[in-house]
Amino acid sequence: MGLDDYYQQDDPVITDTIKAILTQYSNIPEPELISHIRAIRDKAFEVYKYPCIGSYNFLDFSIADSPIYGDLVERVKKNGATFLDLGVCFGQDIRKLVFDGCPSGNLVGTELQPAFINFGYELFRDREKLKTPFKTGDYFASKTAHDLPEQSFDFIHSGAFFHLFTWEEQVEAISRAVQLLKHKPGSVIFGRQAAKDVPGEFPEMTARSGPMYMHNAESFRKLLHEVSTNTGAKFDIDIDVREKWGQKLTGDWKVLSFIMRYVD
Ligand SMILES: C[S@@+](CC[C@H](N)C(=O)[O-])C[C@H]1O[C@@H](n2cnc3c(N)ncnc32)[C@H](O)[C@@H]1O
């Protein structure tokens, strides 16, 4: 399957969440939703043919599916907890947090492609009101990712980001996230990514030096063990693999969700 095959010809499924965010937060009239979404999806797919763009997975607002989502929202709202989203693309999960009451200034997003950040402002029509800083550029380029301060985040989220890389790069990517996480109980790295029954390299997509490595639960646990050895940080780890993504992803992937809770 080539990357062009992930371009979904059908219209997106407009769930209640999508309708609520785009009509109430973004003030887009309901009859315009589909053409608005399609236009931005098409422009972004020209920049890079990510399956999550072509197949409308950016409309999943998948962060809210995590069992820790309620706790995350409460702690950001009430205790000023800090949140970092890695490889945000359009920044849809940040908009979901803001829609659910989190102050946008407590959130930070990172992204390689400045164009995707701009498409996010277009998609959500919030360039003037969103206070979230977006750090653009290569996550691996500086001493800490995007020159963010060490141990400064309570929550770090990776939506379809860690899986983009080779095994060795994933160890480095997650170790860099550990470097940015506050080293205290209550701190969490969590997210979701594509999964396969039989783990291995997936040659269709090369984000950096080589093909992305797709995991099953066992291989991902092994990789996280390497991260702990690398960083000296210990985590309680939950991994859950399910059959389906939200919007119609055309590939034969499952979805792996994970939660890494920092322990002393
Ligand atoms: C597959 S998308 C996932 C987007 C979103 N988090 C989600 O869950 O739908 C991965 C994102 O990571 C970004 N990315 C890829 N390599 C990167 C790098 N080296 N540094 C920073 N961002 C990167 C891509 O541009 C893309 O927007």
The ligand as a Gaussian input file, in Angstrom:
#p B3LYP/6-31G(d) Opt

LIG

0 1
 C        1.358000      11.179000      12.245000
 S        1.315000      12.825000      12.765000
 C        0.415000      12.769000      14.273000
 C       -0.297000      14.038000      14.579000
 C       -1.115000      14.099000      15.875000
 N       -0.289000      14.076000      17.058000
 C       -2.173000      13.037000      15.940000
 O       -2.250000      12.301000      16.939000
 O       -2.973000      12.941000      14.994000
 C        2.982000      13.020000      13.319000
 C        3.420000      14.462000      13.397000
 O        4.783000      14.518000      13.880000
 C        5.498000      15.499000      13.150000
 N        6.918000      15.134000      13.122000
 C        7.519000      14.182000      12.364000
 N        8.839000      14.156000      12.588000
 C        9.094000      15.119000      13.504000
 C       10.286000      15.606000      14.123000
 N       11.479000      15.071000      13.829000
 N       10.175000      16.619000      14.995000
 C        8.968000      17.160000      15.303000
 N        7.799000      16.744000      14.750000
 C        7.860000      15.743000      13.857000
 C        4.878000      15.435000      11.752000
 O        5.124000      16.590000      10.994000
 C        3.409000      15.174000      12.058000
 O        2.657000      16.344000      12.142000

